[in-house]
Amino acid sequence: MLLTGSGWLLLAQAVVFALGASGRSPYAAIWKRIPKSPPQELEDKRPPQFAQVVGLAFAVVGTLGYATGATALGTIATAAALAAAFLNAAFNFC
């Protein structure tokens, strides 16, 4: 979205975030079909769902920015979502 500046692409990502925040991630359905050994311990689902809610909030603000012509707001919100995702992935900071 930062590369394309597409509000439609950001809207699609917002839908994915909303599904993930509600516990119905489309990626979970794919992951369940991949053969793997059982995990030693299960991860608590609350931190990833919180991260989905944070991503959803940034995506909604960004989508509204692009939809209203405030492309700077859309770009800043998208960049903030990317920064939050990086902090979560690299440093487990959520």
DOSEKOL-157505 format. One record per atom (N, C-alpha, C): residue number from 1; y, x, z. Coordinates in nm, 4 decimals. Each point is the difference from the previous one (the first is absolute). Layout:
<nodes>
+-----+----------+----------+----------+
|   n |        y |        x |        z |
+-----+----------+----------+----------+
| NUM |        Y |        X |        Z |
...
+-----+----------+----------+----------+
</nodes>
This chain:
<nodes>
+-----+----------+----------+----------+
|   n |        y |        x |        z |
+-----+----------+----------+----------+
|   1 |  -0.1164 |   0.0805 |   0.0000 |
|   1 |   0.1164 |  -0.0805 |   0.0000 |
|   1 |   0.1251 |   0.0865 |   0.0000 |
|   2 |  -0.0078 |   0.1120 |   0.0692 |
|   2 |   0.1133 |   0.0914 |  -0.0077 |
|   2 |   0.0134 |   0.0571 |  -0.1402 |
|   3 |  -0.1123 |   0.0242 |  -0.0649 |
|   3 |   0.0045 |   0.0562 |  -0.1348 |
|   3 |   0.0372 |  -0.1041 |  -0.1040 |
|   4 |  -0.0468 |  -0.1232 |   0.0195 |
|   4 |   0.0233 |  -0.1022 |  -0.1016 |
|   4 |   0.1222 |  -0.0856 |   0.0278 |
|   5 |   0.0379 |  -0.0145 |   0.1265 |
|   5 |   0.1100 |  -0.0892 |   0.0346 |
|   5 |  -0.0342 |  -0.1452 |  -0.0259 |
|   6 |  -0.1288 |  -0.0316 |   0.0000 |
|   6 |  -0.0450 |  -0.1350 |  -0.0326 |
|   6 |  -0.0106 |  -0.0871 |   0.1248 |
|   7 |   0.0800 |  -0.1041 |   0.0043 |
|   7 |  -0.0099 |  -0.0972 |   0.1082 |
|   7 |  -0.1306 |  -0.0772 |  -0.0048 |
|   8 |  -0.0528 |  -0.0209 |  -0.1211 |
|   8 |  -0.1268 |  -0.0732 |  -0.0141 |
|   8 |  -0.1167 |   0.0794 |   0.0581 |
|   9 |   0.0008 |   0.1291 |  -0.0231 |
|   9 |  -0.1049 |   0.0853 |   0.0556 |
|   9 |   0.0095 |   0.0028 |   0.1529 |
|  10 |   0.1202 |   0.0044 |   0.0520 |
|  10 |   0.0195 |  -0.0034 |   0.1443 |
|  10 |  -0.0431 |  -0.1347 |   0.0575 |
|  11 |   0.0242 |  -0.1074 |  -0.0726 |
|  11 |  -0.0459 |  -0.1319 |   0.0440 |
|  11 |  -0.1525 |  -0.0050 |   0.0066 |
|  12 |  -0.0671 |   0.0584 |  -0.0991 |
|  12 |  -0.1468 |   0.0046 |   0.0017 |
|  12 |  -0.0494 |   0.0793 |   0.1202 |
|  13 |   0.0668 |   0.1098 |   0.0328 |
|  13 |  -0.0378 |   0.0788 |   0.1171 |
|  13 |   0.0265 |  -0.0790 |   0.1280 |
|  14 |   0.1053 |  -0.0787 |   0.0027 |
|  14 |   0.0284 |  -0.0837 |   0.1169 |
|  14 |  -0.1121 |  -0.1008 |   0.0225 |
|  15 |  -0.0550 |  -0.0535 |  -0.1079 |
|  15 |  -0.1132 |  -0.0929 |   0.0126 |
|  15 |  -0.1207 |   0.0723 |   0.0587 |
|  16 |  -0.0264 |   0.1221 |  -0.0446 |
|  16 |  -0.1115 |   0.0783 |   0.0537 |
|  16 |   0.0229 |   0.0281 |   0.1484 |
|  17 |   0.1243 |   0.0345 |   0.0375 |
|  17 |   0.0313 |   0.0222 |   0.1409 |
|  17 |  -0.0208 |  -0.1274 |   0.0807 |
|  18 |   0.0417 |  -0.1141 |  -0.0530 |
|  18 |  -0.0160 |  -0.1271 |   0.0719 |
|  18 |  -0.1477 |  -0.0319 |   0.0208 |
|  19 |  -0.0812 |   0.0239 |  -0.1012 |
|  19 |  -0.1434 |  -0.0225 |   0.0145 |
|  19 |  -0.0594 |   0.0936 |   0.1043 |
|  20 |   0.0409 |   0.1254 |  -0.0020 |
|  20 |  -0.0498 |   0.0963 |   0.0978 |
|  20 |   0.0429 |  -0.0334 |   0.1409 |
|  21 |   0.1239 |  -0.0447 |   0.0161 |
|  21 |   0.0499 |  -0.0363 |   0.1329 |
|  21 |  -0.0725 |  -0.1209 |   0.0556 |
|  22 |  -0.0471 |  -0.0866 |  -0.0891 |
|  22 |  -0.0723 |  -0.1188 |   0.0459 |
|  22 |  -0.1500 |   0.0249 |   0.0160 |
|  23 |  -0.0427 |   0.1230 |  -0.0274 |
|  23 |  -0.1418 |   0.0329 |   0.0165 |
|  23 |  -0.0859 |  -0.0262 |  -0.1219 |
|  24 |   0.0610 |  -0.0263 |  -0.1137 |
|  24 |  -0.0754 |  -0.0278 |  -0.1225 |
|  24 |   0.0355 |   0.0986 |  -0.1110 |
|  25 |  -0.0026 |   0.1272 |   0.0330 |
|  25 |   0.0372 |   0.1030 |  -0.0960 |
|  25 |  -0.0945 |   0.0001 |  -0.1201 |
|  26 |   0.0544 |   0.0046 |  -0.1218 |
|  26 |  -0.0873 |   0.0070 |  -0.1171 |
|  26 |  -0.0774 |   0.1317 |  -0.0048 |
|  27 |   0.0535 |   0.1043 |   0.0600 |
|  27 |  -0.0679 |   0.1288 |   0.0009 |
|  27 |  -0.1220 |  -0.0026 |   0.0924 |
|  28 |   0.0037 |  -0.0809 |   0.1051 |
|  28 |  -0.1138 |  -0.0103 |   0.0914 |
|  28 |  -0.1222 |  -0.0572 |  -0.0726 |
|  29 |   0.0228 |  -0.0948 |  -0.0898 |
|  29 |  -0.1112 |  -0.0587 |  -0.0749 |
|  29 |  -0.0671 |   0.1059 |  -0.0881 |
|  30 |   0.0788 |   0.0875 |  -0.0576 |
|  30 |  -0.0554 |   0.1078 |  -0.0826 |
|  30 |  -0.0724 |   0.1008 |   0.0891 |
|  31 |   0.0616 |   0.0381 |   0.1110 |
|  31 |  -0.0557 |   0.1001 |   0.0905 |
|  31 |  -0.1352 |  -0.0447 |   0.0558 |
|  32 |  -0.0153 |  -0.1280 |   0.0263 |
|  32 |  -0.1258 |  -0.0519 |   0.0556 |
|  32 |  -0.1153 |   0.0143 |  -0.0981 |
|  33 |   0.0281 |   0.0065 |  -0.1288 |
|  33 |  -0.1055 |   0.0084 |  -0.1010 |
|  33 |  -0.0460 |   0.1441 |  -0.0270 |
|  34 |   0.0718 |   0.0982 |   0.0529 |
|  34 |  -0.0357 |   0.1399 |  -0.0212 |
|  34 |  -0.1049 |   0.0403 |   0.1027 |
|  35 |  -0.1151 |   0.0500 |  -0.0465 |
|  35 |  -0.1036 |   0.0413 |   0.0957 |
|  35 |   0.0463 |   0.1193 |   0.0834 |
|  36 |  -0.0204 |  -0.0105 |   0.1292 |
|  36 |   0.0371 |   0.1073 |   0.0914 |
|  36 |  -0.0824 |  -0.0124 |   0.1274 |
|  37 |  -0.0065 |   0.1059 |   0.0767 |
|  37 |  -0.0736 |  -0.0049 |   0.1259 |
|  37 |   0.0842 |  -0.0730 |   0.1047 |
|  38 |  -0.0629 |  -0.0588 |   0.1001 |
|  38 |   0.0768 |  -0.0725 |   0.1015 |
|  38 |   0.0905 |   0.0952 |   0.0786 |
|  39 |   0.1199 |  -0.0440 |   0.0350 |
|  39 |   0.0915 |   0.0873 |   0.0733 |
|  39 |  -0.0467 |   0.0206 |   0.1447 |
|  40 |   0.0372 |   0.1145 |   0.0551 |
|  40 |  -0.0325 |   0.0284 |   0.1402 |
|  40 |   0.0803 |  -0.0903 |   0.0929 |
|  41 |   0.1248 |  -0.0236 |  -0.0353 |
|  41 |   0.0835 |  -0.0911 |   0.0778 |
|  41 |   0.0932 |  -0.0730 |  -0.0954 |
|  42 |   0.0375 |  -0.1201 |   0.0361 |
|  42 |   0.0877 |  -0.0804 |  -0.0843 |
|  42 |   0.1453 |   0.0199 |   0.0410 |
|  43 |   0.0867 |   0.0004 |  -0.1001 |
|  43 |   0.1431 |   0.0137 |   0.0243 |
|  43 |   0.0569 |  -0.1345 |   0.0447 |
|  44 |   0.0937 |   0.0049 |   0.0918 |
|  44 |   0.0708 |  -0.1207 |   0.0414 |
|  44 |   0.0788 |  -0.0531 |  -0.1192 |
|  45 |  -0.0080 |  -0.1292 |  -0.0265 |
|  45 |   0.0652 |  -0.0551 |  -0.1189 |
|  45 |   0.1491 |  -0.0243 |   0.0189 |
|  46 |   0.0503 |   0.0041 |   0.1228 |
|  46 |   0.1410 |  -0.0310 |   0.0234 |
|  46 |   0.0968 |   0.1013 |  -0.0603 |
|  47 |  -0.0196 |   0.1320 |   0.0132 |
|  47 |   0.0970 |   0.0925 |  -0.0627 |
|  47 |   0.0093 |  -0.0135 |  -0.1520 |
|  48 |  -0.1129 |  -0.0091 |  -0.0732 |
|  48 |   0.0157 |  -0.0183 |  -0.1453 |
|  48 |   0.0672 |  -0.1327 |  -0.0363 |
|  49 |  -0.0278 |  -0.1056 |   0.0761 |
|  49 |   0.0657 |  -0.1273 |  -0.0290 |
|  49 |   0.1497 |   0.0085 |   0.0294 |
|  50 |   0.0375 |   0.0723 |   0.1058 |
|  50 |   0.1421 |   0.0194 |   0.0293 |
|  50 |   0.0664 |   0.0767 |  -0.1142 |
|  51 |  -0.0687 |   0.1015 |  -0.0506 |
|  51 |   0.0547 |   0.0766 |  -0.1120 |
|  51 |   0.0187 |  -0.0904 |  -0.1225 |
|  52 |  -0.0914 |  -0.0942 |  -0.0204 |
|  52 |   0.0138 |  -0.0941 |  -0.1115 |
|  52 |   0.1219 |  -0.0899 |   0.0200 |
|  53 |   0.0250 |  -0.0401 |   0.1247 |
|  53 |   0.1178 |  -0.0837 |   0.0293 |
|  53 |   0.1289 |   0.0787 |  -0.0258 |
|  54 |   0.0028 |   0.1261 |   0.0412 |
|  54 |   0.1179 |   0.0838 |  -0.0251 |
|  54 |   0.0214 |   0.0157 |  -0.1505 |
|  55 |  -0.1074 |   0.0286 |  -0.0730 |
|  55 |   0.0103 |   0.0113 |  -0.1457 |
|  55 |   0.0465 |  -0.1295 |  -0.0633 |
|  56 |  -0.0497 |  -0.1123 |   0.0512 |
|  56 |   0.0415 |  -0.1310 |  -0.0515 |
|  56 |   0.1493 |  -0.0210 |   0.0214 |
|  57 |   0.0490 |   0.0355 |   0.1185 |
|  57 |   0.1427 |  -0.0188 |   0.0276 |
|  57 |   0.0856 |   0.0812 |  -0.0971 |
|  58 |  -0.0347 |   0.1269 |  -0.0186 |
|  58 |   0.0763 |   0.0825 |  -0.0943 |
|  58 |  -0.0124 |  -0.0539 |  -0.1427 |
|  59 |  -0.1188 |  -0.0449 |  -0.0382 |
|  59 |  -0.0204 |  -0.0503 |  -0.1360 |
|  59 |   0.0779 |  -0.1289 |  -0.0241 |
|  60 |   0.0068 |  -0.0864 |   0.1000 |
|  60 |   0.0765 |  -0.1245 |  -0.0162 |
|  60 |   0.1484 |   0.0314 |  -0.0143 |
|  61 |   0.0521 |   0.0896 |   0.0842 |
|  61 |   0.1415 |   0.0377 |  -0.0105 |
|  61 |   0.0269 |   0.0647 |  -0.1364 |
|  62 |  -0.0879 |   0.0884 |  -0.0425 |
|  62 |   0.0169 |   0.0641 |  -0.1304 |
|  62 |  -0.0067 |  -0.0983 |  -0.1152 |
|  63 |  -0.0938 |  -0.0928 |   0.0075 |
|  63 |  -0.0123 |  -0.1016 |  -0.1055 |
|  63 |   0.1251 |  -0.0859 |  -0.0065 |
|  64 |   0.0498 |  -0.0386 |   0.1167 |
|  64 |   0.1242 |  -0.0787 |   0.0015 |
|  64 |   0.1160 |   0.0810 |  -0.0572 |
|  65 |   0.0029 |   0.1294 |   0.0297 |
|  65 |   0.1044 |   0.0853 |  -0.0563 |
|  65 |  -0.0057 |   0.0039 |  -0.1516 |
|  66 |  -0.1195 |   0.0223 |  -0.0536 |
|  66 |  -0.0134 |   0.0026 |  -0.1462 |
|  66 |   0.0295 |  -0.1368 |  -0.0611 |
|  67 |  -0.0427 |  -0.1079 |   0.0667 |
|  67 |   0.0185 |  -0.1345 |  -0.0547 |
|  67 |   0.1463 |  -0.0412 |  -0.0027 |
|  68 |   0.0786 |   0.0480 |   0.0955 |
|  68 |   0.1410 |  -0.0388 |   0.0060 |
|  68 |   0.0916 |   0.0981 |  -0.0721 |
|  69 |  -0.0578 |   0.1027 |  -0.0571 |
|  69 |   0.0808 |   0.0968 |  -0.0722 |
|  69 |   0.0478 |   0.1159 |   0.0852 |
|  70 |  -0.0369 |  -0.0009 |   0.1271 |
|  70 |   0.0373 |   0.1092 |   0.0902 |
|  70 |  -0.1078 |   0.1076 |  -0.0094 |
|  71 |  -0.0019 |   0.0703 |  -0.1125 |
|  71 |  -0.1077 |   0.0962 |  -0.0237 |
|  71 |   0.0021 |   0.1142 |   0.1002 |
|  72 |   0.1162 |   0.0331 |   0.0535 |
|  72 |   0.0054 |   0.1054 |   0.1026 |
|  72 |  -0.0794 |  -0.0430 |   0.1230 |
|  73 |   0.0138 |  -0.1256 |   0.0400 |
|  73 |  -0.0766 |  -0.0511 |   0.1139 |
|  73 |  -0.1495 |   0.0035 |  -0.0304 |
|  74 |  -0.0377 |  -0.0398 |  -0.1206 |
|  74 |  -0.1404 |   0.0044 |  -0.0395 |
|  74 |  -0.0559 |   0.1406 |   0.0030 |
|  75 |   0.0778 |   0.0944 |  -0.0492 |
|  75 |  -0.0441 |   0.1397 |  -0.0016 |
|  75 |  -0.0101 |   0.0570 |   0.1412 |
|  76 |   0.0983 |  -0.0287 |   0.0840 |
|  76 |  -0.0018 |   0.0509 |   0.1375 |
|  76 |  -0.1165 |  -0.0593 |   0.0784 |
|  77 |  -0.0233 |  -0.1295 |  -0.0139 |
|  77 |  -0.1108 |  -0.0641 |   0.0711 |
|  77 |  -0.1340 |   0.0542 |  -0.0482 |
|  78 |  -0.0134 |   0.0228 |  -0.1295 |
|  78 |  -0.1231 |   0.0556 |  -0.0537 |
|  78 |  -0.0207 |   0.1432 |   0.0488 |
|  79 |   0.1061 |   0.0777 |   0.0035 |
|  79 |  -0.0096 |   0.1371 |   0.0505 |
|  79 |  -0.0355 |   0.0018 |   0.1483 |
|  80 |   0.0535 |  -0.0935 |   0.0771 |
|  80 |  -0.0325 |  -0.0089 |   0.1422 |
|  80 |  -0.1471 |  -0.0367 |   0.0198 |
|  81 |  -0.0513 |  -0.0890 |  -0.0836 |
|  81 |  -0.1422 |  -0.0355 |   0.0077 |
|  81 |  -0.0869 |   0.1204 |  -0.0329 |
|  82 |   0.0403 |   0.0780 |  -0.0987 |
|  82 |  -0.0738 |   0.1202 |  -0.0366 |
|  82 |   0.0034 |   0.1018 |   0.1135 |
|  83 |   0.1152 |   0.0161 |   0.0633 |
|  83 |   0.0119 |   0.0928 |   0.1131 |
|  83 |  -0.0873 |  -0.0449 |   0.1166 |
|  84 |  -0.0015 |  -0.1298 |   0.0290 |
|  84 |  -0.0839 |  -0.0521 |   0.1085 |
|  84 |  -0.1475 |   0.0208 |  -0.0302 |
|  85 |  -0.0395 |  -0.0226 |  -0.1243 |
|  85 |  -0.1399 |   0.0205 |  -0.0383 |
|  85 |  -0.0382 |   0.1477 |   0.0119 |
|  86 |   0.0916 |   0.0885 |  -0.0382 |
|  86 |  -0.0268 |   0.1438 |   0.0132 |
|  86 |  -0.0160 |   0.0398 |   0.1450 |
|  87 |   0.0891 |  -0.0471 |   0.0867 |
|  87 |  -0.0111 |   0.0325 |   0.1427 |
|  87 |  -0.1311 |  -0.0502 |   0.0580 |
|  88 |  -0.0426 |  -0.1172 |  -0.0429 |
|  88 |  -0.1266 |  -0.0563 |   0.0472 |
|  88 |  -0.1188 |   0.0836 |  -0.0493 |
|  89 |   0.0013 |   0.0345 |  -0.1268 |
|  89 |  -0.1140 |   0.0732 |  -0.0581 |
|  89 |  -0.0052 |   0.1446 |   0.0459 |
|  90 |   0.1134 |   0.0663 |   0.0039 |
|  90 |   0.0006 |   0.1437 |   0.0300 |
|  90 |  -0.0060 |   0.0316 |   0.1489 |
|  91 |   0.0659 |  -0.0821 |   0.0806 |
|  91 |   0.0116 |   0.0323 |   0.1420 |
|  91 |  -0.0552 |  -0.1074 |   0.0928 |
|  92 |  -0.0605 |  -0.1058 |  -0.0594 |
|  92 |  -0.0548 |  -0.1117 |   0.0780 |
|  92 |   0.1085 |  -0.0606 |   0.0893 |
|  93 |   0.1218 |  -0.0010 |  -0.0511 |
|  93 |   0.1145 |  -0.0542 |   0.0730 |
|  93 |   0.0309 |  -0.1378 |  -0.0565 |
|  94 |  -0.0280 |  -0.1012 |   0.0785 |
|  94 |   0.0206 |  -0.1366 |  -0.0471 |
|  94 |   0.0761 |  -0.0783 |   0.1041 |
+-----+----------+----------+----------+
</nodes>
